[in-house]
Amino acid sequence: MLANYSSNIYALPPLLTTFIIIFITIKMLNNWNKSEAIRYFTFFCIALLIWNIGFIMVYFSANANTAFFWARVGFLGVVFIPLLALMFVYTLVGKKIEKWMLYVAIFSFICLIINWSTHLIYNGAKLHFWGYYPVAGKLYIVFLLMFVVLFSMCSVILFKAAFNYSLPSLQRRQILYVFLAFTVILSGVVDYIAKFEGVEIYPFGYAVIAVLLSIMAFAIVKYNLLDVELVLARTGLYVIFYAVLFGIPILIGVKTGHWKATTFIAVIFASIGTMVFGGIQKKAENLMLTEQRAYQKILLQAAAGMTQRHDLTKLLRMVVLLVKRSVKINFVAIYLQDPDTKEYRIVSFRADKNHDIFKRTASFPEDSPFVAYVKLRETPFVYEEIPDIIKKKINFESRIGLIVPAFVLKEVNGFMLLGEKDSRKPYSADDINIFNILASQTVVAIENCMFIEDFKKAQEKVFSAEKLASIGGLAEGVAHQINNRLNHFSMIAGEMKFELDEFKNKMTPLVSDQNVLSKSIKYFYTLSDSLTDNIKRTSSIIKGILNYAKVEAQETQHKEFELKEIVELSIDLLRVKHDIKTEVPVDYSQIGNKTIFGMKSLIMESIYNLVDNGYEAALEMKDYASKYQGVEHNPKITVILNNNDGSSEIIIADNGIGIKPENFKKMFAPFFTTKSSYKSGTGIGMYVVKRMIEEMHKGHIWIESEYLKGTSVHISLPKVS
């Protein structure tokens, strides 16, 4: 049978504490996956909750038997509180749970069984002025010693960790708050003492638990410990101020006995004190946050003027320099996503000398768990909020204080990492708000810089197209003039041959003899044939160059066209460059009349570069085979086109020298070439081809090769731009 609530007002404080513990436990369950420490702290809260619920029912009990039953129920939580507290502390400071704790758990279970089956731990219940309370049995002192020893161990471990300067400053400050909470919780031993006969001390331990458990929960979940300091400072200032404010009237009343006048003075003091306290509080906060307010003002001013910057490199350099100097932190790093590799690469960095090692973490893959977690966050957050499972995978070499993920917006994908403050103070909620604003302004400024850079590229492209058009027109005019002269030379060669034929027919007797005249006529025939042949070759060369210039000048828009036309133009240029008099060894029979979609001029330049590279590699293999293998090698290049559902794949394969494994990853690097010294090669051809395919066509290019076996270059182009 239970007593009515109104019959025991002392049950109200533990009831309120129970609601607080329930709220904290729910919060801990919501953060269950963040760390092992949070999981053990949750179990610790559950044990405290069972204890509180059991003893509330003890307070409500109407007789000793009912109170004794509920005291045993509460003991289900009490018996595990010391062990769970120790396990929580171990995981908080980074220590591994030790095997001997298993024996403590077994001992706790034994105590639980003894308490339910005997009167050796709780020996019934006794009525006190606050209600019923359990009475200590003969073995109760053993359990009390376990409580004192384990909680003392917690305090010692926390104290050592709080002053272990090898740990991050935020973690040490976090541990310091938990240490202070645990030290004060030890005062809860009064709840245990109250169970002994003859002791009439009200068990106020739950009241201590409610306040300190809240601070501990805030410290291990929210991390904004500077905010805790402000709350504590405000509370202390409030208590001191009003203790003095009302202490003076009360002291006057005690000394004089004039309580009416004293009450009037107290009312006046209270009215004035409200205004005075506001000013004192503001000055105290400004004094505590002088440094913080100063750099926050600088950052806000900088954020407002960022959009005036038009150079991306200078903008990012300014941001990291400004943040590092104003906030006074050991490093700042900005990462942006590379559009080609999709990796997040460090683009701007500023650090103290002893943090240069951080540069080794120069990039993160797109599928990195850390990147995935950053993308989920909308506002800046401290490093300790990252789940342990992700921390183990990234393993940063420098201590990170704050992560600003607000760069993940629109076309700007990236984030900023901030190190610890030189003052070792944690980042506050105000800091997070300021960096959120700074990040948003930085994104706008970055987008502005990128827009200006794109505009410049577009202007350069227009200028290039106009220049090519003028070159095409010039080439056409020059070709017309040269062709006129070639036609004249061709006519002279024809006339020469005609005159020789006529002379030979009229002077047959003279020519038939094997004399000097006969030899001269044969020589003139040879000169005429050579002249005619060179005129045709020169005309072919001019035609190829003229066609190339026309394509470059006119075909600067995406459209559908036949690949065969491009390959034939590339063969003409190849014949000109390498002075090929025989058939050019390029097989494009598998292309047929298939079409591709793209910018014709750029595709032609890419195809020509790749065909030329393949031919030169085949020539190099020919020399190698002749010199080292003693065999004849015939160069051959094959061009294949496969049309898929959403893309076209062009394959240019050769039977050339191939690529050595150590050079494979460098093939698209600018100014890298594998060509022999007698071949012309600047090392930018493949780099330019890659940019034309991937940037201008949103396609993809890759190489498959085996040394001394040949190379095949694959180009995938989307069918729709």
Phi and psi in degrees as a GROMACS rama.xvg file:
@    title "Ramachandran Plot"
@    xaxis  label "Phi"
@    yaxis  label "Psi"
@TYPE xy
-109.352  148.225  LEU-2
-79.2496  160.442  ALA-3
-69.2249  153.729  ASN-4
-58.1824  -40.021  TYR-5
-66.8392  -16.5338  SER-6
-79.8028  -10.1709  SER-7
-146.188  91.3892  ASN-8
-67.2338  -20.1695  ILE-9
-69.7266  -13.0966  TYR-10
-80.1695  -12.2765  ALA-11
-66.1271  -48.1857  LEU-12
-57.5991  -49.1947  PRO-13
-64.1747  -27.7879  PRO-14
-66.8672  -43.6375  LEU-15
-64.1161  -39.3253  LEU-16
-60.9482  -38.3261  THR-17
-61.831  -42.6897  THR-18
-62.8693  -39.0237  PHE-19
-63.4955  -44.0328  ILE-20
-64.7658  -39.3886  ILE-21
-60.6286  -44.5734  ILE-22
-61.2491  -45.3661  PHE-23
-64.7198  -40.5553  ILE-24
-61.8102  -41.7188  THR-25
-62.9892  -41.6399  ILE-26
-61.2915  -40.9562  LYS-27
-66.0982  -38.8084  MET-28
-64.6443  -34.0474  LEU-29
-68.137  -24.311  ASN-30
-107.268  22.9123  ASN-31
-53.3097  -42.4913  TRP-32
-83.3328  -2.8969  ASN-33
-69.3175  -42.7335  LYS-34
-161.334  161.326  SER-35
-67.5429  -34.1289  GLU-36
-60.93  -41.2505  ALA-37
-64.5283  -36.8414  ILE-38
-65.8919  -43.8859  ARG-39
-69.2761  -34.1477  TYR-40
-64.6724  -34.8311  PHE-41
-62.6383  -45.3906  THR-42
-61.6957  -38.1097  PHE-43
-61.1493  -43.8735  PHE-44
-64.2346  -39.5424  CYS-45
-63.4045  -40.9264  ILE-46
-62.4151  -43.5545  ALA-47
-63.3069  -36.6684  LEU-48
-64.9026  -45.0912  LEU-49
-60.7796  -42.4887  ILE-50
-60.0915  -47.2856  TRP-51
-64.2838  -44.9299  ASN-52
-61.2059  -44.3641  ILE-53
-60.2238  -42.9997  GLY-54
-81.2268  -21.8973  PHE-55
-62.9464  -43.6256  ILE-56
-65.0525  -31.7884  MET-57
-62.4947  -44.1536  VAL-58
-64.0197  -34.3384  TYR-59
-79.8183  -11.782  PHE-60
-65.6487  143.751  SER-61
-93.6495  -14.1954  ALA-62
-145.719  168.799  ASN-63
-66.3285  -37.7768  ALA-64
-64.773  -45.1855  ASN-65
-63.6898  -41.8278  THR-66
-62.3631  -39.7226  ALA-67
-64.1077  -39.7863  PHE-68
-62.2837  -48.3424  PHE-69
-70.674  -26.8559  TRP-70
-64.5983  -39.9809  ALA-71
-64.7934  -37.4854  ARG-72
-62.8232  -45.5435  VAL-73
-61.9537  -29.797  GLY-74
-66.2266  -20.8824  PHE-75
-58.0231  -33.4495  LEU-76
-89.7724  -40.5198  GLY-77
-57.4427  -41.2941  VAL-78
-65.1736  -25.5238  VAL-79
-102.72  -3.62901  PHE-80
-58.8312  -48.9899  ILE-81
-61.7014  -44.2999  PRO-82
-65.4908  -45.6578  LEU-83
-65.4376  -34.2841  LEU-84
-62.6614  -43.7374  ALA-85
-66.0926  -41.9449  LEU-86
-64.7843  -37.6087  MET-87
-62.8984  -44.7042  PHE-88
-63.5222  -42.3135  VAL-89
-56.3323  -49.8661  TYR-90
-69.6972  -30.8813  THR-91
-65.3189  -41.1368  LEU-92
-88.4059  0.0597466  VAL-93
90.5411  14.5248  GLY-94
-91.8611  153.157  LYS-95
-84.3041  145.203  LYS-96
-62.4563  130.722  ILE-97
-94.484  156.36  GLU-98
-65.2192  -33.3182  LYS-99
-62.9309  -19.9553  TRP-100
-65.7615  -23.1813  MET-101
-63.4415  -38.1636  LEU-102
-68.5866  -34.6691  TYR-103
-64.7744  -39.8844  VAL-104
-63.3821  -41.5899  ALA-105
-63.6004  -42.2233  ILE-106
-62.0928  -38.9224  PHE-107
-63.8245  -41.035  SER-108
-63.8955  -38.6509  PHE-109
-63.4107  -42.9788  ILE-110
-60.9467  -38.9776  CYS-111
-62.695  -44.7706  LEU-112
-65.5421  -43.47  ILE-113
-60.8543  -41.3802  ILE-114
-66.6754  -34.9277  ASN-115
-78.2683  -25.0699  TRP-116
-105.29  -16.1975  SER-117
-136.07  -177.163  THR-118
-111.31  23.9495  HIS-119
-79.2692  -25.4392  LEU-120
-102.254  -59.0275  ILE-121
-104.537  120.865  TYR-122
-106.73  63.1715  ASN-123
87.1052  -165.998  GLY-124
-135.983  148.077  ALA-125
-128.645  145.992  LYS-126
-84.9303  126.416  LEU-127
-117.865  -178.763  HIS-128
-69.016  -21.2487  PHE-129
-94.1979  -1.92824  TRP-130
123.061  -170.146  GLY-131
-71.0567  150.385  TYR-132
-152.934  142.953  TYR-133
-65.21  154.867  PRO-134
-107.977  138.423  VAL-135
-70.4446  136.808  ALA-136
-93.4824  -170.715  GLY-137
-67.0924  -33.3533  LYS-138
-95.3537  3.7604  LEU-139
-63.6719  -33.7823  TYR-140
-60.3693  -29.4741  ILE-141
-66.4035  -44.6827  VAL-142
-65.7161  -38.4476  PHE-143
-61.9571  -40.0311  LEU-144
-64.3156  -39.5726  LEU-145
-61.9511  -41.641  MET-146
-60.3183  -48.7056  PHE-147
-64.715  -43.6351  VAL-148
-65.175  -48.9136  VAL-149
-67.991  -40.3051  LEU-150
-69.9048  -33.0775  PHE-151
-65.795  -39.3877  SER-152
-60.2392  -41.8434  MET-153
-57.8942  -46.0746  CYS-154
-64.9306  -41.3097  SER-155
-65.1144  -46.2324  VAL-156
-62.225  -43.5525  ILE-157
-66.2266  -39.0879  LEU-158
-62.9912  -45.8489  PHE-159
-62.6725  -43.064  LYS-160
-67.7712  -34.5707  ALA-161
-64.674  -24.7873  ALA-162
-114.372  21.7996  PHE-163
-91.7348  100.37  ASN-164
-75.8473  -0.668192  TYR-165
-79.6076  -14.2681  SER-166
-86.8421  154.345  LEU-167
-57.9924  146.356  PRO-168
-60.2162  -39.1316  SER-169
-64.8702  -41.0569  LEU-170
-65.3474  -39.2672  GLN-171
-65.0428  -40.3522  ARG-172
-67.0369  -38.1641  ARG-173
-60.6031  -46.746  GLN-174
-64.189  -35.8415  ILE-175
-62.2725  -42.2914  LEU-176
-64.095  -41.7146  TYR-177
-65.2946  -37.3241  VAL-178
-61.1418  -47.4268  PHE-179
-60.9942  -39.8002  LEU-180
-63.6456  -45.2747  ALA-181
-65.5441  -38.27  PHE-182
-62.5021  -42.1679  THR-183
-71.1709  -34.4533  VAL-184
-59.6219  -28.7585  ILE-185
-57.8207  -24.1835  LEU-186
-65.1868  -16.9638  SER-187
-67.2822  -4.37335  GLY-188
-61.3887  -17.163  VAL-189
-60.614  -29.8224  VAL-190
-63.0207  -33.5417  ASP-191
-75.9227  -38.929  TYR-192
-66.4029  -33.1982  ILE-193
-63.5088  -12.4912  ALA-194
-85.3273  -11.3325  LYS-195
-81.5844  149.887  PHE-196
-62.033  136.186  GLU-197
86.1662  -2.44144  GLY-198
-98.8717  122.729  VAL-199
-118.876  57.3592  GLU-200
-106.12  125.063  ILE-201
-63.1579  126.012  TYR-202
-74.9865  93.6666  PRO-203
-95.0519  12.4515  PHE-204
-57.5528  -36.2636  GLY-205
-63.0385  -32.4453  TYR-206
-66.0528  -41.1654  ALA-207
-64.501  -42.7007  VAL-208
-58.3117  -43.8391  ILE-209
-58.8849  -45.8428  ALA-210
-72.3896  -49.9574  VAL-211
-72.9999  -31.5285  LEU-212
-65.0761  -35.8143  LEU-213
-64.9815  -43.2391  SER-214
-63.6764  -43.4227  ILE-215
-62.0898  -44.4646  MET-216
-62.4878  -43.1964  ALA-217
-63.6303  -39.2902  PHE-218
-67.3266  -37.7899  ALA-219
-90.665  -9.58032  ILE-220
-111.876  -47.5897  VAL-221
-86.6609  -33.5406  LYS-222
70.0077  -11.3763  TYR-223
-79.4531  68.7971  ASN-224
-69.7346  -23.2633  LEU-225
-63.9724  -32.2956  LEU-226
-65.1285  -36.8458  ASP-227
-62.8833  -42.1169  VAL-228
-60.839  -40.8497  GLU-229
-64.6283  -42.9791  LEU-230
-61.4775  -45.9021  VAL-231
-64.2302  -40.052  LEU-232
-64.7115  -43.4562  ALA-233
-62.661  -42.9094  ARG-234
-63.1101  -46.0148  THR-235
-62.6122  -43.0467  GLY-236
-63.458  -40.2113  LEU-237
-62.3305  -46.9227  TYR-238
-62.1782  -47.0278  VAL-239
-64.5832  -45.2449  ILE-240
-61.9889  -49.4333  PHE-241
-77.2279  -22.4525  TYR-242
-65.4369  -41.7375  ALA-243
-70.132  -41.7972  VAL-244
-61.4076  -44.9178  LEU-245
-93.6722  -16.2614  PHE-246
-67.6185  -36.0978  GLY-247
-64.9851  -49.9751  ILE-248
-61.5035  -39.5139  PRO-249
-64.1948  -41.8212  ILE-250
-63.0522  -39.458  LEU-251
-63.9233  -42.077  ILE-252
-63.6317  -40.3879  GLY-253
-65.8891  -39.8598  VAL-254
-74.9853  -38.552  LYS-255
-99.5984  -29.0605  THR-256
81.2034  1.78884  GLY-257
-91.2829  85.9102  HIS-258
-77.7176  -25.1069  TRP-259
-66.133  -46.884  LYS-260
-65.177  -37.681  ALA-261
-63.8195  -41.7073  THR-262
-63.5976  -40.1632  THR-263
-63.142  -41.785  PHE-264
-63.636  -40.2828  ILE-265
-63.4353  -39.1107  ALA-266
-65.1764  -42.6834  VAL-267
-62.8769  -46.3966  ILE-268
-58.5859  -41.3857  PHE-269
-65.0274  -39.7041  ALA-270
-66.201  -46.2704  SER-271
-70.7473  -38.1977  ILE-272
-61.093  -33.7176  GLY-273
-60.8281  -43.9054  THR-274
-71.5722  -41.2689  MET-275
-64.5337  -42.3722  VAL-276
-62.8246  -37.7255  PHE-277
-59.0819  -43.3538  GLY-278
-66.8933  -42.8798  GLY-279
-62.9623  -42.9746  ILE-280
-62.5301  -42.4409  GLN-281
-63.7164  -42.7555  LYS-282
-66.0537  -39.0141  LYS-283
-64.1994  -42.5973  ALA-284
-66.4868  -40.763  GLU-285
-62.6739  -36.4645  ASN-286
-66.1962  -41.1966  LEU-287
-69.8209  -33.025  MET-288
-111.241  24.0924  LEU-289
-56.3647  -51.2583  THR-290
-64.1106  -42.3682  GLU-291
-64.532  -45.0448  GLN-292
-64.4707  -33.2646  ARG-293
-65.0381  -49.9239  ALA-294
-74.6252  -26.1954  TYR-295
-65.835  -37.4029  GLN-296
-65.2957  -40.9511  LYS-297
-63.424  -43.8329  ILE-298
-65.5184  -39.1127  LEU-299
-65.5335  -40.5732  LEU-300
-64.4628  -41.0596  GLN-301
-65.0291  -40.4057  ALA-302
-61.219  -37.5315  ALA-303
-67.0692  -28.9421  ALA-304
-101.595  6.37023  GLY-305
-66.797  -35.1703  MET-306
-66.4494  -11.1218  THR-307
-81.134  -10.5829  GLN-308
-82.2894  135.07  ARG-309
-116.916  -8.6381  HIS-310
-103.438  118.129  ASP-311
-62.63  -44.7425  LEU-312
-61.7171  -45.8952  THR-313
-66.143  -36.7503  LYS-314
-61.6822  -49.8367  LEU-315
-65.3879  -37.0509  LEU-316
-64.325  -39.8375  ARG-317
-64.9232  -40.705  MET-318
-62.2636  -50.4191  VAL-319
-66.9244  -36.9358  VAL-320
-66.768  -43.8396  LEU-321
-64.0637  -46.8921  LEU-322
-63.7477  -44.0795  VAL-323
-65.0865  -43.8154  LYS-324
-74.803  -39.3867  ARG-325
-76.2462  -44.4538  SER-326
-81.3712  -19.7421  VAL-327
61.0916  68.2526  LYS-328
-121.324  164.097  ILE-329
-79.5642  -19.9052  ASN-330
-162.817  156.493  PHE-331
-138.342  135.637  VAL-332
-139.814  134.885  ALA-333
-113.116  129.66  ILE-334
-113.749  134.729  TYR-335
-127.494  152.051  LEU-336
-78.1018  130.77  GLN-337
-76.3307  123.289  ASP-338
-64.8369  -22.4252  PRO-339
-85.2948  -55.6703  ASP-340
-87.7702  -14.551  THR-341
68.3808  4.62445  LYS-342
-78.4622  156.563  GLU-343
-96.6426  108.239  TYR-344
-106.174  149.3  ARG-345
-73.9107  122.77  ILE-346
-111.204  -18.4422  VAL-347
-154.409  136.96  SER-348
-149.827  140.232  PHE-349
-144.515  128.066  ARG-350
-154.222  160.161  ALA-351
-67.9486  163.225  ASP-352
-59.1405  -39.0231  LYS-353
-77.6097  3.82633  ASN-354
-118.452  15.478  HIS-355
-63.5907  -23.7021  ASP-356
-61.4473  -20.5971  ILE-357
-63.8344  -22.9938  PHE-358
-62.0952  -18.7984  LYS-359
-64.6428  -31.214  ARG-360
-83.5633  67.072  THR-361
-83.8437  -14.186  ALA-362
-156.551  158.308  SER-363
-130.002  132.239  PHE-364
-65.6887  156.899  PRO-365
-61.7073  -32.1742  GLU-366
-91.0908  14.9007  ASP-367
-64.4343  135.855  SER-368
-57.5698  -34.558  PRO-369
-63.7224  -46.787  PHE-370
-61.3337  -42.675  VAL-371
-61.1967  -39.9116  ALA-372
-68.9312  -40.8925  TYR-373
-61.0745  -39.4405  VAL-374
-65.8467  -24.3305  LYS-375
-77.0488  -21.7059  LEU-376
-89.9273  142.344  ARG-377
-102.686  -21.8987  GLU-378
-128.043  161.403  THR-379
-56.9562  149.948  PRO-380
-148.975  155.949  PHE-381
-80.814  154.566  VAL-382
-59.6836  -34.9619  TYR-383
-64.4005  -15.7281  GLU-384
-77.4014  -13.7204  GLU-385
-70.4635  134.489  ILE-386
-57.7378  146.615  PRO-387
-56.8487  -36.9068  ASP-388
-63.1319  -31.7239  ILE-389
-80.0809  -38.1264  ILE-390
-58.6257  -40.0624  LYS-391
-65.6913  -29.1492  LYS-392
-81.239  -31.9019  LYS-393
-88.7487  -38.0034  ILE-394
49.6025  65.4082  ASN-395
-65.523  145.856  PHE-396
-88.9669  -15.3622  GLU-397
-121.139  154.509  SER-398
-78.8574  121.135  ARG-399
-95.7847  133.871  ILE-400
-96.0405  -48.3992  GLY-401
-139.114  142.815  LEU-402
-118.918  126.306  ILE-403
-109.251  103.119  VAL-404
-93.841  7.3859  PRO-405
-71.2452  -0.565137  ALA-406
-76.7269  -9.94716  PHE-407
-81.6912  75.4459  VAL-408
-139.639  139.75  LEU-409
47.4027  -119.382  LYS-410
-93.8976  -1.74046  GLU-411
-102.084  109.622  VAL-412
-112.594  117.648  ASN-413
177.835  -174.037  GLY-414
-159.862  165.19  PHE-415
-121.599  134.889  MET-416
-109.939  131.404  LEU-417
-117.223  137.236  LEU-418
-80.7318  -167.021  GLY-419
-78.4967  152.627  GLU-420
-71.5187  147.723  LYS-421
-62.5341  -28.874  ASP-422
-77.4795  -7.67423  SER-423
67.5536  11.967  ARG-424
-81.7054  146.912  LYS-425
-76.6871  165.166  PRO-426
-77.1453  132.695  TYR-427
-94.6933  175.556  SER-428
-62.7691  -35.9502  ALA-429
-64.0328  -39.9156  ASP-430
-58.9973  -45.2812  ASP-431
-61.7842  -41.4967  ILE-432
-64.119  -41.5232  ASN-433
-64.2147  -44.8199  ILE-434
-69.8079  -27.1091  PHE-435
-65.2405  -43.2615  ASN-436
-65.131  -44.9125  ILE-437
-59.6665  -42.1455  LEU-438
-64.1098  -43.3207  ALA-439
-61.6313  -43.703  SER-440
-66.7803  -36.271  GLN-441
-64.6549  -39.9251  THR-442
-60.7629  -45.0745  VAL-443
-61.1895  -42.7559  VAL-444
-66.1365  -39.5988  ALA-445
-64.1015  -44.8288  ILE-446
-61.9162  -37.1933  GLU-447
-63.5095  -44.8126  ASN-448
-62.7862  -43.0947  CYS-449
-64.6172  -38.0247  MET-450
-63.6056  -43.3679  PHE-451
-65.1814  -40.9974  ILE-452
-63.6261  -42.446  GLU-453
-63.4537  -38.2492  ASP-454
-63.8861  -42.0066  PHE-455
-62.4973  -41.8873  LYS-456
-63.1256  -40.0056  LYS-457
-63.8792  -40.6906  ALA-458
-63.9859  -41.8957  GLN-459
-62.0849  -37.8717  GLU-460
-65.0703  -43.2357  LYS-461
-62.1665  -43.7246  VAL-462
-62.424  -42.0718  PHE-463
-62.6243  -42.1815  SER-464
-63.6028  -40.8632  ALA-465
-65.8926  -39.0533  GLU-466
-65.1915  -41.7386  LYS-467
-64.3426  -37.6555  LEU-468
-62.5948  -41.9154  ALA-469
-67.9717  -37.1426  SER-470
-64.3133  -41.4835  ILE-471
-60.9901  -43.8915  GLY-472
-63.85  -41.9136  GLY-473
-63.3947  -44.2079  LEU-474
-61.7877  -38.9944  ALA-475
-65.1897  -41.6948  GLU-476
-64.9294  -46.1424  GLY-477
-62.3715  -42.6774  VAL-478
-61.4926  -38.0628  ALA-479
-62.6897  -43.7379  HIS-480
-65.4832  -43.0555  GLN-481
-65.7741  -40.6409  ILE-482
-63.2683  -36.1132  ASN-483
-59.7943  -42.9825  ASN-484
-71.6296  -35.1771  ARG-485
-64.1468  -39.0194  LEU-486
-61.7472  -38.9173  ASN-487
-64.9605  -43.7765  HIS-488
-63.3488  -37.1936  PHE-489
-64.7523  -40.916  SER-490
-63.4838  -41.6067  MET-491
-61.6465  -43.4584  ILE-492
-62.4599  -41.0171  ALA-493
-65.5  -43.3808  GLY-494
-63.3898  -39.3999  GLU-495
-60.6514  -44.6347  MET-496
-66.7063  -37.8871  LYS-497
-63.8784  -43.813  PHE-498
-63.7372  -37.9838  GLU-499
-65.377  -41.3065  LEU-500
-62.6593  -43.5148  ASP-501
-66.4148  -41.7087  GLU-502
-63.9317  -39.9169  PHE-503
-65.4367  -38.9654  LYS-504
-68.7493  -39.0185  ASN-505
-75.9352  -34.0144  LYS-506
-112.138  45.0249  MET-507
-57.5901  -44.8737  THR-508
-60.5712  -37.3982  PRO-509
-72.3526  -36.0061  LEU-510
-81.1036  -31.1839  VAL-511
-65.8953  -29.852  SER-512
-70.3454  147.995  ASP-513
-80.7215  75.1324  GLN-514
-122.42  -172.179  ASN-515
-64.2872  -38.798  VAL-516
-61.9014  -41.6194  LEU-517
-61.8647  -41.1064  SER-518
-67.6776  -36.7367  LYS-519
-66.3807  -39.9538  SER-520
-63.996  -41.2613  ILE-521
-61.891  -40.1325  LYS-522
-64.1811  -40.1426  TYR-523
-65.6977  -34.9414  PHE-524
-61.7639  -43.4318  TYR-525
-61.9462  -43.9308  THR-526
-61.9412  -40.3039  LEU-527
-64.3581  -44.1677  SER-528
-64.2257  -41.0218  ASP-529
-64.3347  -42.8376  SER-530
-62.2371  -44.0622  LEU-531
-63.0009  -42.3534  THR-532
-63.9487  -43.6354  ASP-533
-68.4115  -32.248  ASN-534
-64.0916  -42.8065  ILE-535
-64.1792  -43.295  LYS-536
-65.1137  -42.2505  ARG-537
-63.9759  -39.8106  THR-538
-62.7482  -39.2566  SER-539
-64.696  -40.7294  SER-540
-62.8948  -46.5628  ILE-541
-62.6276  -38.5088  ILE-542
-62.9573  -43.0457  LYS-543
-63.0778  -46.2177  GLY-544
-64.756  -40.399  ILE-545
-64.3048  -41.2713  LEU-546
-63.954  -41.3445  ASN-547
-61.4999  -46.6527  TYR-548
-63.4495  -38.0713  ALA-549
-64.3412  -43.635  LYS-550
-63.6904  -45.8394  VAL-551
-60.3157  -38.2822  GLU-552
-78.3662  -33.5589  ALA-553
-103.532  -37.0163  GLN-554
-92.151  71.9447  GLU-555
-112.366  15.3977  THR-556
-122.005  152.976  GLN-557
-70.8305  129.652  HIS-558
-160.988  175.851  LYS-559
-94.8303  135.912  GLU-560
-155.281  166.44  PHE-561
-82.251  133.321  GLU-562
-69.2633  -29.3752  LEU-563
-55.646  -41.1575  LYS-564
-61.1681  -41.9416  GLU-565
-65.8782  -42.5702  ILE-566
-64.5705  -40.9937  VAL-567
-64.3264  -40.3817  GLU-568
-63.1784  -39.9181  LEU-569
-63.5738  -36.9649  SER-570
-66.1138  -40.2649  ILE-571
-58.7369  -45.4716  ASP-572
-67.0982  -36.8052  LEU-573
-63.0824  -40.6046  LEU-574
-63.1202  -40.3859  ARG-575
-66.0314  -48.7768  VAL-576
-63.0185  -43.7568  LYS-577
-100.364  7.07991  HIS-578
51.8025  51.2303  ASP-579
-83.443  118.26  ILE-580
-93.1272  -23.3872  LYS-581
-93.9942  -169.042  THR-582
-69.1227  134.728  GLU-583
-72.9796  128.914  VAL-584
-79.0619  58.0046  PRO-585
-118.102  119.867  VAL-586
-101.43  112.459  ASP-587
-124.278  28.3441  TYR-588
-66.9015  -24.1681  SER-589
-80.5075  -3.44649  GLN-590
-78.7322  -43.5254  ILE-591
64.1811  -138.022  GLY-592
-107.901  25.9177  ASN-593
-67.4375  148.704  LYS-594
-112.907  159.703  THR-595
-129.774  168.743  ILE-596
-119.682  124.793  PHE-597
172.15  -169.632  GLY-598
-90.7284  112.307  MET-599
-57.9105  -42.7087  LYS-600
-63.9487  -42.026  SER-601
-71.8549  -37.8842  LEU-602
-64.4621  -40.5915  ILE-603
-63.9208  -42.8343  MET-604
-62.691  -39.5986  GLU-605
-66.2364  -47.1929  SER-606
-62.6216  -43.684  ILE-607
-61.2368  -45.016  TYR-608
-56.9269  -44.8665  ASN-609
-71.6235  -40.0507  LEU-610
-64.6724  -41.9098  VAL-611
-63.2605  -44.9164  ASP-612
-59.5539  -43.3985  ASN-613
-63.5785  -40.7232  GLY-614
-65.9936  -43.0201  TYR-615
-67.3248  -35.9343  GLU-616
-65.5576  -36.4199  ALA-617
-68.6211  -38.1764  ALA-618
-63.5961  -40.0175  LEU-619
-64.1155  -39.3558  GLU-620
-66.2834  -34.6902  MET-621
-62.2041  -45.4153  LYS-622
-62.9072  -42.7041  ASP-623
-62.9869  -45.4086  TYR-624
-64.4539  -38.6389  ALA-625
-69.6658  -39.0949  SER-626
-81.1488  -41.6277  LYS-627
-107.574  -23.6574  TYR-628
-109.467  -14.1854  GLN-629
66.1809  31.3279  GLY-630
-128.181  161.404  VAL-631
-88.8634  131.003  GLU-632
-120.064  123.473  HIS-633
-99.3083  115.82  ASN-634
-60.2637  141.856  PRO-635
-151.356  134.635  LYS-636
-124.812  134.016  ILE-637
-120.078  130.347  THR-638
-113.273  125.226  VAL-639
-125.279  143.439  ILE-640
-127.961  121.631  LEU-641
-116.374  120.701  ASN-642
-94.8255  117.31  ASN-643
-100.184  -172.17  ASN-644
-61.2041  -51.4089  ASP-645
-115.944  4.55469  GLY-646
-151.807  165.894  SER-647
-118.103  133.255  SER-648
-112.685  119.478  GLU-649
-102.304  128.968  ILE-650
-119.153  123.863  ILE-651
-116.879  105.393  ILE-652
-111.137  143.918  ALA-653
-133.727  162.731  ASP-654
-105.184  41.9069  ASN-655
-84.4038  -160.852  GLY-656
-69.9505  -22.8457  ILE-657
82.0149  -177.774  GLY-658
-118.877  133.056  ILE-659
-70.6755  146.416  LYS-660
-54.766  -38.2626  PRO-661
-70.5948  -17.3459  GLU-662
-98.5167  -6.86016  ASN-663
-61.0059  -43.4952  PHE-664
-74.9439  -10.7267  LYS-665
-97.8537  0.436122  LYS-666
-60.6493  -30.5717  MET-667
-99.9176  5.77071  PHE-668
-76.0092  138.721  ALA-669
-65.1217  142.991  PRO-670
66.4304  18.9699  PHE-671
-106.568  127.474  PHE-672
-138.586  148.681  THR-673
-111.05  5.96422  THR-674
-73.0533  148.585  LYS-675
-65.3684  164.429  SER-676
-64.2075  -29.451  SER-677
-81.1117  -7.35315  TYR-678
-95.5059  149.82  LYS-679
-82.2514  130.942  SER-680
-163.618  119.938  GLY-681
-94.5286  -17.8202  THR-682
85.6655  9.69367  GLY-683
-111.64  -5.79569  ILE-684
-58.6326  -52.9801  GLY-685
-68.1394  -33.7455  MET-686
-62.8759  -44.0223  TYR-687
-67.322  -41.6304  VAL-688
-59.4909  -43.9182  VAL-689
-60.4272  -42.9652  LYS-690
-66.8269  -40.4715  ARG-691
-64.6269  -38.5638  MET-692
-75.174  -46.4321  ILE-693
-88.479  -34.3376  GLU-694
-88.4437  -45.34  GLU-695
-84.0255  -23.7088  MET-696
-119.299  -3.36181  HIS-697
55.6774  33.4604  LYS-698
-99.6608  -158.509  GLY-699
-147.41  140.451  HIS-700
-131.218  136.468  ILE-701
-147.354  162.411  TRP-702
-122.485  138.584  ILE-703
-122.354  126.309  GLU-704
-153.984  153.784  SER-705
-139.672  129.254  GLU-706
-60.9415  132.051  TYR-707
70.2028  8.80548  LEU-708
-118.271  -27.541  LYS-709
127.711  175.108  GLY-710
-138.095  144.314  THR-711
-130.48  128.829  SER-712
-104.656  128.378  VAL-713
-110.124  130.622  HIS-714
-122.432  123.473  ILE-715
-109.659  120.663  SER-716
-117.425  134.277  LEU-717
-67.3315  146.285  PRO-718
-77.1265  -22.9411  LYS-719
-121.526  131.875  VAL-720
